């Protein structure tokens, strides 16, 4: 494809994307395809000659899009917001069009330095001190893995430079809330801690946040039994209920044992753009207790602008207090990447796992410059207000309950109807009822919700935060929930 052919095709594709976004409210939110439908509609062998763009676009319309959950749909309230603002889409196109190769500063100085700039912009916008430096990872899952690798090496005095984990006499342990994202135990396993050394800590039954007393007890038990605590992953906005672990209390416990503190704020981190929500990470910069004990700052923080904030995937921020900890673990210096001359610059290949890096910073740069921070903040406040409004409606409705504190934009609900003889539905009957009406809502195409277990019982999450979601959309999902629950 020549640049001129690309120009023509690009105009058509941009028009298609604009029409697709405009027409989203008229589409069903959840895909209705069955396993194998997409595969069966596509050729079994690859094309040997160029095809017309019209044929490709036809298949995009008729095969690909119907096979997707429409997560940009204004009535998508399942999982979590996964926004892809069109301003950031332009940055993604620019990144792909330029095709820069980020394997070193020298290979793409602007790629490295723009990433430094936008990470520092985001540091300022979220109220972090100048002691933090950031890097863009693909997801918070990778950020958590990178943080735990650094934590492992600090706790083991960089044992990978010698005999590795298998040479340690004292096993290293990792701690997180029982409601932590599944990426946390996965990262701990990949980092080599071993399942026997991963601690899932009990939570407060009212707030569903990690219980500091239970954490302290688990750490003391491990120390007494000859293990070495290496890392605590603090959830700021758990997956199920957006519960917020008590960071300052956890940091104080960690400080007594020299434990690495990583803050996982994958979805909720966007709220840090709002000054009134900085309480989410109160204590992150360190503090002195009333009895004079000095608690150092947390070690790392990860959050995803590609969720609620709306910078298109894959844009995940990882901030660290001591970059040299990452660099010592991740650094590779093959001869073919030798810089000519005395170049002193950030080498982001030493801040994570990949060698080759896309120009991800362009997505964030375009988003911030074209949409503006105040417009993003206004949208976040809209979603927070809509969540509170929905919670009030649910609480006022007979047989409906909000089952968890609404700390951010997610409302967790349960419908508990009366049985045929007037008794309150419970046990397995209530479980089946909850799943039935949630599945019916998702199949209806009106909206999407996500069932999840809380205290061993099914409830339904309504996660508000798609860029185009207004109160009328939330109300439509709530109306459908009431109607379908009555029929279930």
N, C-alpha and C positions, 0 to 999 in steps of 0.2 A: 504494500500500500504506500503510495507516494504521499508527501505532505498535502498536495492538493486534493487527492482522493480522501485523505483523512479529514480535511477541512469540510468537505461535503458530507461525509458520513457523520462527522462529529456534530454538525448542526442538526442532523436528523435525530441523533441519539439524545442530544440535549432537549430537543422538543419532546421526544418520547418520555424522558424522565419527568419533565415539567407536567406533561399530561397525566402521567402515572400518579404523581403526587396529588394533582388536583382531583383526580377521580377516585382516590383511596376511600373516601367515605361511602362510596357506592359499592365497594367490594366486600365480600365476607371477610372477617378478620382471620379466621382459622381456615387453613387449607382443607379441602375435602378429598384430596387424592389418597389412594391406597398404595401400600408398598408395591413397587414395580411399575406403577402407572407412568412415571416420568421415564424410566428406563425403556419401557415398552414403546413409548412414543418417539424415541430417538433412534437414529440409524445405528445398527450394530457395528458398522465399519466406518473408519474415518474418511473425510472427504479427500479426494485426490486432486481436485481442481478448485479454483476459487468459486465461491458462491456469491450471489447478489446479496447486498445488505438487506434488501426487502425480505428475503427468505429467512435470514437470521432473525430479523425483528419479528417476523410472523411467529416463529417458534418461541421467541422470548415472550410474546404476548399469550400464546395459546398453550404452551407447555410449561415454561419455567415459572412465570409469575403465579399461575394457579397452584403450583406446587410449593408455595411459600406461606408461612405465617406472616401476615402483613403487620410487622412490628412498628411500622411508621403510621399505622392506622390510628385515628383519634380515639377509637374505642378499644384499643389494645391495653388492657390493664393486667395482663398476666406477667409472670416472672418479675421483670424490672424494666424501667425505661431503657431502650436501646436506640437512642436518637441518632439520626444522621442528618444534621442540619445541612441545608443546601449550600450555605456558605462554606462549610467544611468539605462538602463534596467537590466544590471547585478547587480547593486546595489539594484534594486527593487526585483530581484529574491533572493538576499541574505537576504533582509529584511523579505520577506515572508518565506524563508526557516528557518531563525532563529526563527521567530515568537515571538519576544520579546513583553512584555506587559508594555507599558509606562504609568503607572498610578501614579508613583512617582519616585523620584530619586532612592530610595531603591529598587524598583522593577526592574530597569534597569539602573544602573549608567552610563554605556557607551552610552546608547541611549540619555540620557540627556546631557552628556558632549560632545559627538560628535556633537550634535545639536548646543551647545554653540560655539564649535570650527568652524564649517562650516559657521554659521551665522556671526562670527567675520571675517572669511576669506572673505566672500562676502562684509562685511562692508568695509574692506580695499580695495578690488578690485573695489568698486564703489566710493571710495573717501570720504566716510563718516567719521566723526571724532570719537574719542573714546567715545564720549558722547552718542552714540546710542547702543542699545542692541536689538538683534533680536530673533525671534521665527518663526518656520515653521508652517504655517496654511495650510489648504487644498486648498483654493482658495483666490484670492483677494477679492471676495465677502464676505467671512467670515472675512477676515482681516478688511474690511471696517466696517462691523457690530460691530466687537470687538472695533475698534477705536471709533465709534460713541457711543457705550455704555459707554466707558470711558469718552468721551467728555460730554455726558449727565450728568453723575454723578458729574464731576468736576463743570459744570455750575450750577448744582442744589444742590451743597454742600452735595453730597451723600444722596440724598433724598430717595433712595431705602432702606436705613437703617432705614427709619422712615415711612412716609406715602406713598411713591412712587410718581409717576408723577401726580396721581389724586389729590394729596394734594397741588400741586403748584398753586399759584395764577397767576403767569406770565408764559405763554406758552413758551417753548423753540423752537428755530428755527434753521434750517439747510440750508446751501447755497451751490449751485454747478452750474456749467455751464449748459446751456440748452443742450449741447452736451455730458454731463457726461454719463458714462456707466449706464445702467439700474440698475446695482447693487447698485448704490448710493441711489436712492429713495427707493429701496426695503429695504436696510439696515436701512434707516431712519424710514420707516414704522415699521419694526420689532423691532427697538429700542424704539418704542412707541411715537415718535414725533408727528405723525398724519399728514395726507396729507395736512391739512390746514396750517401746519407750515413748509412745505418744499418749498424752494424758488429756482426756476429755473431761473438763471441769463442770461440776453442777452449777445451775443457774438459780437466781432468785425466782420463786414461783410467781411473783406478781409482775416483775419487770422483764423477766427472761434474760437478764444480763448476768454475766459471770459473777459468781459469789466469791469475793476476795478471801473469806475465811476458808472456803473449800480449796482455793488455790494455794493458800499458805500451807494448809495441812498436807496437800499432795506434794508440795516442794519439800517440806520438812521430812516427810516419809521417804522420799527418794534420796535425800542427802543422808539420812540415817542408815539407809540400806546400801550406801556406797555408790550411788549414781550422781551424775553431775548435771544440774539443770542448765540448759543452754539457751532456750528461747521461749518467749511467751508471745503468742499472736493475739492481739487485742482486737475484738470485733467492734467497729463503730458502724452500726447498721447491719445486724445479722440478716441472713437470707430470708428466714421465715417471717420475722416480725419487725425488722429494723431496730432491734434492741441495741442499746449502747452500753458496752462494758465500762465500768468505772475506771477510767484510765489512770487518774492520779493515785488511787489506792493500789492499783496493780503495779504501777511504776515504783511506788514506795517498797512494795514487797520485793520486786525484782532487784532494786538497788542493794538490798541486803545480801544478795547472792551473786551480784555481777551478771545478771541474766539479760540477754539481748531482748529488747521490746520492739516488736514490729506491729504497726497499726494497720489493720486491713479495713479501709473505708471505701471499698470498691465502688458501691453505688452512692453511699451517703456523703462521700467526700465533696460532691458538688455543693452540698449545703454550706460548706466552709466558705463559699463565695459570699455568703450572707453574714455580716458581722454579728447579727443576733443569734447565729448558730455556732459560733466558735466554741461554745461550751462543750460541743461534741468531743473536742480534744483538749479540754482543760487540763493543764499540767504538762503538756507535751514538751515545753521548753525547760522543764526541770523546776524545782522549787525547794524551799527549806521548810521542814516541818516545825510545828510549834516547839518541839523539844530540841531543835537545832540540828536535826539530821538533814544532810544535803542529798537531795534526789537529783541525779543527773538527767539531762534530756532523754527522751526516747531515742531509739537508734534508727528507725526507718518507718516510713509511711507510704502506703500505696493507695491510689484511688484512680478511678476511670472517668476522664472527661467523655469517653465514648458511651457512657450510660446516660444518666439524667441530664448532665450539662449539654450533651448533644454533638460533640466533635466525633465525626464518623470513626468507626473501627479502623485500625487498631491503635488506639491512643490511650495508653495507660501510664500514669506518672508514678515514678518511684523516687522518693526523697530519702536521702541519707545524711547523717551528721558527719560521718567520717568516710568519705569516698575511698580513701586509701585501703579501707577494710575490703571493699569490693574489688578494688584494683589488684590487691595482693592475691586474691582468690581467683579472679577471672583473667588476669593478664596473660596475653600470648603475644610473642614478638617474633613471628617468622621473618626470615631474611628478606622475603619479597615485599614486606611492608616497612622496610627501613626508610625513615624519613631522611631526605637529603638536608645537610646542614644542621644547625643547632635549633631545630624546631621544638618549641615548648608549647604544647597545646593539649586540650582534652582529647583523649582517645576513647570514644564511647564503646568501642569493641571490648574494652576492659571493664565495662560497667554492667555486663550481662552475658548471656550465653551466645547469641549469634555473632558471627564475624561480619557478614554483609548486612547492611541496614538500609531500609527505605528512608526517603526524605519525609518522615512522619510529621516533623515540626510544621511543615507547610499547612497541614490540615488545621492545626490549632491556630496558626498565625492568621490564615484566612478567616477562620471562624471568629476570632476575637476582633479582628479589624473590620470585618464586614457587618457583623451583627452587633458588636459592642457589648461590653460587660453589663451595662445597666439593663439592657433588654433581656439578657440571660437571667439576671437577678430577678427581674419582674416576673418572668415566667416561672422560676422556681417558687417564688412567693405565691403565685397563683395556684400551683399544684399543692403546696402546703395548706393553703386555705381551703381548697376543694376537698382535701382529705379530712380536715376537721369538720367541714360541712356534711360530708357523707357520714362520718362517724355519729354526728348528732341525729341524722335521719334514722340510721340503723338502730341506735339506742332507743329512739322513740317508738319503734315499731314492735308490736307484740310478737313474741316468739323469736325475735332476732337479738343477737348479742355481739358486741365488739369484744373480742376475747383477748386482746393485747393492747397495751398503751399505744396510742398513735403518736409516736415520737417524730415521724417524718411524713412521708407521702403514701405510706402503705397502711391500709385498713384491713384488719383480720376479723372475719365475721363467721358466725355460725347460726343456722336456722334450726330451732329445736321445736318441732310441731308436736301437737298432741296425737296420741295413737287412736285407733278406732274406738276404743272404750274410754277415751278421755284421759288416759294416762300419758305422761310425758315420754316422748320417744327417747330411748337411750341405748347404750351398748352397741352391738353390731347393727341393729336396725337404724340407729342414728348415723353410724358410719356410712352405711350404704345410701342413706338419704342424702347426706352431704355430697358424696361423690356423684350421685345421680343428677342432682340439680346443677352442679358445677359442670359436669360433662354435657348436660343438655344445653346449657348456656353457650359453651364453646362450640358445640355442633350447630347451634342456631345461626352462627355467623354474625350475630349482633355485637358480640364483644368476646373478650377472652379473660378468664380468671385462672388462678393457679391454686389447686388444693395443696395443703401441706399439713404435716403432722405437728401438733403442739401438745406437749405433755401427753403424748401417746394417743391423741385423738385428732381426727381430721377436722380441719377448718378451711376456710377459703380466703385467699389473699386478693385484694383489689389494689394493685400497685399503679398509682396515678403518676403520670409524668411524661407521656409522649408530647413532643413539641406542639402538636396541633390540638391537644385535648383541652376542651373547654368544659365548663360545668354541665352543659347540655349533654355532652358525651358521657360523663360520669353518671348523670341522672338516668340516661338510657340504659346503661349497664345495670344500675341498681333496680330499675323498673323490671328489666328482664329477669334479674335474679329473684325478685319477689314472685313474679308470675310463674316461673319455672319451678321454684321451690314449692309453691302451692300445688303444683301438678305432680311433683315427684313422689 
